[in-house]
Amino acid sequence: MSKTLIILNDPPYGTERSYNGLRLAGNLAKRDGEEVTVFLMGDAASCAVAGQKTPNGYYNIEKMLKVVMGQGGDIAVCGTCMDARGLSEDMLTDGARRSTMAELGDLTLAADKVLIF
């Protein structure tokens, strides 16, 4: 079993860093023997907000998170970053969860690979 931690920092839209990080997370999560955790911090905390509506033909970050979770991936959101942006747990998409810096430390130490976008 290989553990990959992907840390996203950018907002869901406006740059493509979170989009590309989630593309990679989805690709890794579907592989046998790969355990993927995505940690959303800073402006990326907004990636986990439920009910995102995007124009037809445009990617939807919430749907991408659900793909990662559907393949066994874990989505953790920095609680301090949520608080700073006025986000509450009931605003998160199903399956995403509030987390802490202490947990990020544990995830980092347990990971075989840490990728930051």
C-alpha positions, 0 to 999 in steps of 0.5 A: 500500500502506497500513501499519497497526500495531496495538499491544495492551496488555491481556490476552486476557480480562477487558477487551475492548480486545484483542478490539476491536483484533483485530476491527479488525485482521481487518477491515483485513487483508482489504482490498486494499492494506492491510498489518497488523501487530499487536504484542502487549505487556504483558499482551497477550503472553498473547493469543498463547498456543496452546491457548486454550479458551473456553466455546461462544459466547464469543470466542477470541482465539487464533482471532482472531489466526489470522484476522488471519494468514490474511488476511496480517497479521503477529503480533509479540510483545514478547520482554521481555513474554513473559519477564516472564510466563514465556512461551516461543516454543514456547508461542505459537500457530503464526504468532505470533513473538517480537519486540523493542522495536527492531522495534517502533520500526522498525514504528512508523516504517514505519507510515502509521497506529499504533493503540493499544488 
